[in-house]
Amino acid sequence: MKIDTIAKQLFPHSLVLGLADYWEEVVDYAELNTPETLAMFLAQTGVESRYYQTFEENLSYSVTNILSVFPRLFRLPSEGEKHLQYFTDGKANALFYDRNPRALANFAYAGKMGNGPESSGAGWRFHGRGAIQLTLHDNYYNANRDLFPLLGRDIYNHPNAVAEPRIGLLVAGWYWKKNNLNETARLGHVKLTTRRINRACLHLLERNNLYNKALKLL
């Protein structure tokens, strides 16, 4: 069964309907040459892209979601702290970031992997895009360096390009190859592979279910 057909079965009515011309390119680039590696790639990117519904991170979080996803960075204020955006414990007031994706990205991703401080705007500039939600300055810089000969596009200075179908898929392949994800994928280790993509191992059950479903189709 062709990968395009498998992707459509896994993710019907999604972005995969426009990716038919690009699957073989990413399979070759990322060396997804076993059923296990291909199934793992589809499962991991499927969850990261919300089942291939989007190639851009949705950061329009409610206060509840902010506290759930970034518990180490945000908290709610006490009665006397409601006017404060930042607290003395280093955390920020989640109320200030409610449904404010740009502000949330700039604070949450500040100072990580080459990103500047919150005021630099790097968090928003390099927020998650593509099939694997590429995030942070250094990832964009390195992906651009390695992929420019293939893409002919400057994704470092034009990061929105990573949300485009072919580029978003190939960037996922780049991240996969760069982080040697085939090493754990070949062994069917969903949790270990997930940890290299999402340290908190969010949605692990979904990733595992998608992996098993893809493997059966392959």
C-alpha positions as CSV (number, residue, x, y, z in Angstrom):
1,M,0.0,0.0,0.0
2,K,1.4,3.4,-0.9
3,I,2.2,5.9,1.8
4,D,-0.2,8.4,0.4
5,T,-3.1,5.9,0.7
6,I,-2.1,5.0,4.3
7,A,-1.9,8.7,5.3
8,K,-5.3,9.3,3.9
9,Q,-6.7,6.4,5.9
10,L,-5.1,7.6,9.1
11,F,-5.9,11.3,8.6
12,P,-9.0,11.6,6.4
13,H,-10.2,15.1,5.5
14,S,-6.9,16.7,6.5
15,L,-3.8,18.4,5.0
16,V,-2.6,15.0,3.8
17,L,-4.9,15.4,0.8
18,G,-2.5,18.0,-0.5
19,L,0.7,16.1,0.3
20,A,0.6,13.3,-2.3
21,D,3.5,14.7,-4.3
22,Y,5.8,15.0,-1.2
23,W,5.7,11.8,0.7
24,E,8.3,9.9,-1.2
25,E,10.7,12.8,-0.9
26,V,10.5,12.9,2.9
27,V,10.6,9.1,3.1
28,D,13.9,9.1,1.2
29,Y,15.4,12.1,3.0
30,A,14.6,10.8,6.5
31,E,15.4,7.1,5.6
32,L,12.1,5.8,6.7
33,N,12.9,2.5,5.1
34,T,11.2,0.0,7.5
35,P,7.5,-0.4,8.4
36,E,8.4,0.6,12.0
37,T,10.2,3.8,11.1
38,L,7.5,4.9,8.7
39,A,4.7,4.1,11.1
40,M,6.5,6.0,13.9
41,F,6.9,9.0,11.7
42,L,3.3,9.1,10.8
43,A,2.2,8.6,14.4
44,Q,4.5,11.3,15.8
45,T,3.9,13.9,13.2
46,G,0.2,13.0,13.3
47,V,-0.1,14.0,16.9
48,E,2.2,17.0,16.6
49,S,0.1,18.4,13.7
50,R,-3.2,17.6,15.4
51,Y,-3.9,14.7,13.0
52,Y,-2.6,16.7,10.1
53,Q,-5.2,19.4,10.5
54,T,-2.6,22.2,10.8
55,F,1.1,22.9,10.2
56,E,1.2,25.8,12.7
57,E,1.1,25.7,16.5
58,N,-2.1,27.0,18.1
59,L,-1.0,29.1,21.1
60,S,-4.4,30.8,21.7
61,Y,-4.6,29.1,25.1
62,S,-7.1,29.6,27.8
63,V,-5.8,30.2,31.3
64,T,-6.6,26.5,32.1
65,N,-4.6,25.3,29.2
66,I,-1.6,27.6,29.9
67,L,-1.4,26.2,33.4
68,S,-1.7,22.6,32.1
69,V,0.9,22.9,29.4
70,F,3.4,25.3,31.1
71,P,3.0,24.6,34.9
72,R,6.6,25.6,35.6
73,L,6.3,29.0,34.0
74,F,2.9,30.2,35.0
75,R,0.5,30.3,37.9
76,L,-2.5,32.1,39.1
77,P,-2.1,35.2,41.4
78,S,-3.1,35.4,45.0
79,E,-5.6,38.1,45.9
80,G,-2.8,40.7,46.3
81,E,-1.0,39.8,43.1
82,K,-3.7,40.2,40.5
83,H,-2.1,43.4,39.2
84,L,1.3,41.8,38.7
85,Q,2.4,40.2,35.4
86,Y,5.5,38.6,36.9
87,F,5.9,37.2,40.4
88,T,9.0,37.1,42.6
89,D,9.2,33.3,42.2
90,G,10.0,33.8,38.6
91,K,6.6,32.6,37.2
92,A,4.2,34.8,35.2
93,N,0.6,35.6,35.8
94,A,-1.4,33.3,33.5
95,L,-4.2,35.8,33.4
96,F,-2.0,38.2,31.3
97,Y,-1.6,35.5,28.6
98,D,-5.2,34.3,28.2
99,R,-5.9,33.9,24.4
100,N,-2.7,35.9,23.6
101,P,-0.6,33.6,21.4
102,R,2.2,36.1,20.6
103,A,2.7,37.1,24.2
104,L,2.6,33.5,25.4
105,A,5.2,32.3,22.8
106,N,7.5,35.2,23.6
107,F,7.5,34.4,27.3
108,A,7.3,30.6,27.2
109,Y,10.1,30.2,24.7
110,A,12.4,33.0,25.8
111,G,16.0,32.1,26.3
112,K,15.7,28.6,24.9
113,M,18.0,27.2,22.2
114,G,19.2,30.6,20.8
115,N,16.0,32.5,21.4
116,G,16.5,36.0,22.9
117,P,14.6,37.4,25.9
118,E,10.9,37.9,25.9
119,S,11.2,41.4,24.5
120,S,13.1,40.1,21.4
121,G,10.0,38.5,19.9
122,A,11.9,35.3,19.0
123,G,9.4,33.1,20.8
124,W,6.7,34.1,18.4
125,R,9.0,34.3,15.4
126,F,10.2,30.7,15.9
127,H,7.0,29.1,17.3
128,G,6.0,25.7,16.1
129,R,5.4,25.0,12.5
130,G,5.4,22.1,10.1
131,A,4.4,18.5,10.5
132,I,6.6,18.1,13.7
133,Q,6.0,21.7,15.0
134,L,9.6,22.9,14.6
135,T,10.2,25.4,17.4
136,L,13.1,27.7,18.6
137,H,15.8,29.7,16.9
138,D,18.6,27.1,16.7
139,N,16.3,24.5,15.1
140,Y,15.2,27.0,12.4
141,Y,18.8,28.1,11.9
142,N,20.2,24.6,11.5
143,A,17.3,23.3,9.4
144,N,17.8,26.3,7.0
145,R,21.5,25.6,6.8
146,D,21.0,21.9,6.0
147,L,17.8,22.1,3.8
148,F,18.5,25.3,1.8
149,P,20.2,23.3,-1.1
150,L,17.2,21.1,-1.4
151,L,14.5,23.7,-0.8
152,G,16.0,26.8,-2.3
153,R,14.1,28.8,0.4
154,D,15.4,30.7,3.4
155,I,13.3,29.4,6.2
156,Y,15.4,31.1,8.9
157,N,14.6,34.6,7.7
158,H,11.1,33.5,6.5
159,P,10.0,31.1,9.1
160,N,6.3,31.1,8.0
161,A,7.4,29.1,5.0
162,V,7.7,26.1,7.3
163,A,3.9,26.0,7.5
164,E,3.8,25.3,3.7
165,P,3.0,21.6,2.8
166,R,6.3,20.5,1.1
167,I,8.5,22.5,3.4
168,G,6.6,21.5,6.5
169,L,6.9,17.9,5.7
170,L,10.6,18.0,4.8
171,V,11.4,20.0,7.9
172,A,9.8,17.2,9.9
173,G,12.1,14.8,8.0
174,W,15.1,17.0,8.8
175,Y,14.3,17.0,12.6
176,W,13.7,13.2,12.5
177,K,17.1,12.6,10.8
178,K,19.0,15.2,12.9
179,N,17.8,13.7,16.1
180,N,18.4,10.1,15.0
181,L,14.8,9.1,15.7
182,N,15.0,6.0,13.5
183,E,17.2,4.5,16.2
184,T,14.3,4.1,18.6
185,A,11.6,3.9,15.9
186,R,13.1,0.8,14.4
187,L,12.7,-0.9,17.8
188,G,9.1,0.3,18.1
189,H,9.8,2.4,21.2
190,V,7.0,4.9,21.1
191,K,7.8,6.4,24.5
192,L,11.5,6.9,23.8
193,T,10.8,8.4,20.4
194,T,8.2,10.7,21.9
195,R,10.6,11.9,24.5
196,R,13.0,13.2,21.8
197,I,10.2,15.2,20.3
198,N,8.1,16.2,23.3
199,R,10.0,15.9,26.6
200,A,6.8,15.8,28.6
201,C,5.6,12.8,26.5
202,L,2.2,14.5,26.0
203,H,-0.5,12.5,24.3
204,L,1.5,9.3,24.6
205,L,-1.5,7.0,24.3
206,E,-2.6,8.7,21.1
207,R,0.9,8.3,19.6
208,N,0.9,4.7,20.6
209,N,-2.5,4.0,19.1
210,L,-1.6,5.8,15.8
211,Y,1.7,3.8,15.6
212,N,-0.1,0.5,16.0
213,K,-2.8,1.5,13.4
214,A,-0.2,2.7,10.9
215,L,1.9,-0.5,11.4
216,K,-1.1,-2.7,10.7
217,L,-1.7,-0.8,7.4
218,L,1.9,-1.2,6.4
